[in-house]
Structures are given as C-alpha cells and as structure tokens.
C-alpha cells in the first residue's frame, strides 16, 4: 500500500534525522513505527466478553509467581550504591 503524508517540515526533518541515525530509509522507519503500533489482531477478533475472559485467565495464570522485594531493595542506596550520592 502506498500512503502520502503531508507533515509539517519540522516533523519531517525529525523523522528523517531519526531514520538517518538508525541507518534506515524514511520509508523503512515509518513502516517500522506503523507495524509496531498495529492493534493486536487477536484482541480485535474476540467479542468483548470473551476478551475479558481470556485476559482474566491470563492474569490468574500468573498467580503465585509474584516476587516481593524487601523494603531495603527500594532504598536509594540499594539501587544506586555509591553513585547515588
């Protein structure tokens, strides 16, 4: 499919710079962005009630797999060590 976009010059330049920095053509960058944002095909094929049922089953499948860190693990010193001062 071919799509023509009329972007403001500053937006176009930003995407061109990003594509250049990544070693991609502008077309390839835009295609990557659009493909990464495409909706999940499974979620849109299921009726809402079935999607909710599937989601809840997925959540339940993770029960008991939660790792609880001690409070000390969340302290700045624990996270950054000597670099946090």
C-alpha positions as CSV (number, residue, x, y, z in Angstrom):
1,X,0.0,0.0,0.0
2,X,1.2,3.5,-0.8
3,X,0.3,6.4,1.5
4,X,1.1,10.0,1.0
5,X,1.6,12.1,4.2
6,X,1.7,15.9,4.4
7,X,3.8,16.5,7.5
8,X,5.0,19.9,8.9
9,X,8.6,20.4,7.8
10,X,9.9,20.1,11.4
11,X,8.2,16.8,11.8
12,X,9.5,15.5,8.5
13,X,13.0,16.6,9.4
14,X,12.8,14.9,12.8
15,X,11.8,11.6,11.2
16,X,14.5,12.0,8.5
17,X,17.1,12.5,11.2
18,X,15.9,9.5,13.2
19,X,15.9,7.3,10.1
20,X,19.4,8.5,9.2
21,X,20.7,7.9,12.8
22,X,19.3,4.3,12.6
23,X,20.7,3.7,9.1
24,X,17.2,3.3,7.6
25,X,15.3,4.9,4.8
26,X,12.4,7.2,5.8
27,X,10.1,4.6,4.3
28,X,11.5,1.8,6.4
29,X,11.4,3.9,9.6
30,X,7.7,4.8,9.1
31,X,6.9,1.2,8.2
32,X,8.6,0.1,11.5
33,X,6.7,2.7,13.5
34,X,3.3,1.7,12.0
35,X,3.9,-2.0,12.3
36,X,4.9,-1.6,16.0
37,X,1.7,0.3,16.7
38,X,-0.7,-2.1,14.9
39,X,-3.5,-3.4,17.0
40,X,-3.3,-6.9,18.3
41,X,-5.3,-9.0,15.8
42,X,-6.4,-11.4,18.4
43,X,-7.9,-8.7,20.7
44,X,-10.0,-7.3,17.8
45,X,-11.3,-10.7,16.7
46,X,-12.7,-11.6,20.0
47,X,-16.0,-10.3,21.3
48,X,-15.5,-8.1,24.4
49,X,-16.8,-10.6,26.9
50,X,-14.5,-13.3,25.5
51,X,-11.6,-10.9,25.5
52,X,-12.2,-10.1,29.2
53,X,-12.5,-13.9,30.0
54,X,-9.2,-14.6,28.2
55,X,-7.5,-11.7,30.0
56,X,-8.7,-12.8,33.4
57,X,-7.5,-16.3,32.7
58,X,-4.1,-14.9,31.7
59,X,-3.9,-12.9,34.9
60,X,-4.8,-15.9,37.0
61,X,-2.2,-18.0,35.3
62,X,0.4,-15.7,37.0
63,X,-0.9,-16.2,40.5
64,X,1.8,-17.2,42.8
65,X,4.6,-16.0,40.5
66,X,4.9,-12.6,42.2
67,X,8.3,-11.8,43.7
68,X,8.1,-9.4,46.6
69,X,11.3,-7.4,47.3
70,X,12.2,-6.3,50.8
71,X,11.8,-2.7,51.6
72,X,15.6,-2.2,51.7
73,X,15.7,-3.1,48.0
74,X,13.8,0.1,47.2
75,X,16.1,2.4,49.1
76,X,18.2,4.8,47.1
77,X,21.5,3.3,48.4
78,X,20.4,-0.2,47.4
79,X,19.5,1.0,43.9
80,X,22.4,3.4,43.2
81,X,25.1,2.3,45.6
82,X,27.9,4.8,45.7
83,X,26.7,6.5,42.6
84,X,23.6,7.9,44.3
85,X,25.3,10.5,46.4
